[in-house]
Amino acid sequence: MARGWDSKSVEEQIATAKERHGEQRVHITAEQRENERKQDMLLLQRTRMMRQLETCGEGRYRQTLQDGLTYLETELRALGWNS
């Protein structure tokens, strides 16, 4: 994966977070706030894993990273994330 694509993904994530935080937060429940926090945390972990996959060679570690990435994306989708 090229760095430009990864950087764009990070920029989109930041823009999405800013939009979400800029909205009226009067009607957000504690559960919704917790879901947003979890989603932000998972997105950061996903970005880190994608960067590690860029530099990782073949082998068991690469497979572990890919499995972790699949898990994170499953968790994100459960929270309502759209890639």
N, C-alpha and C positions, 0 to 999 in steps of 0.2 A: 504494500500500500504506500502510495506516495505521501510525502510530508504535507504537500499542499492540500490534499484531500483531508488528511487528518486535522490540519489546522482549521480548515473550513468547518469541519464537524464541531470542533471545539468552539469556534465563533458562533455557530448556530445554537449550540447548547447555552452559551452565555447570553445570547440574545433572547432565547426562550425563557431563561431564568429571569432576566430583567423584565420581560413582558409580564411574566407571572407575578413578580414582586411589585410591579407598577400598578397592577389592577387594584380595584377596591377590595380590601381584605376584611370588610365588615362581616361578610357572611361565611367566612371560612371557619370550619369547625376545627377542633383540636386534632381529630382523626385525619382530616384533609391536610392539615399542616404537617402532620407526621408522615403521611404518604408522600408529600412533596419533598420532605427532608430525605426520606429513604430513596426516592427517585434520583435526587441530586447526588447522593452518595454513590448509588449504583452507576450513574453515568460517569462519575469521576473514576471509579474502579474500571469501568469498561474502557475508557480512554487510555488508562495506564496499561491495561492488558493488550490493547491494540498496538500501542507503541512497543511493548516488549515483543510482540509477535513479529514486528517489522525487523528486528535485529536477531531474532532467535533462529538458530539452525534447525535442521531436522532432528527428530528424536522424541523421546518421551516427554521432555520438558515442553516442547512445542504442542504436543497432544494435550498435555495438562492445561496449558494456556487456552487452547481452543475449547476444551471442555468447560473451563471456567467462564469463557466468553459466552458460550451457549447458555450456561446457567444464569449469568447476569442478564442476558437478553430475555430469558424466560421470566425472570423476576420483574424486569422492567415492564414487560407486556402485561403481567398480572396487575401492575400498578397503573396501567392505562397509557403506557409510552408507545408512541408510534415512531418507527425509525425513518 
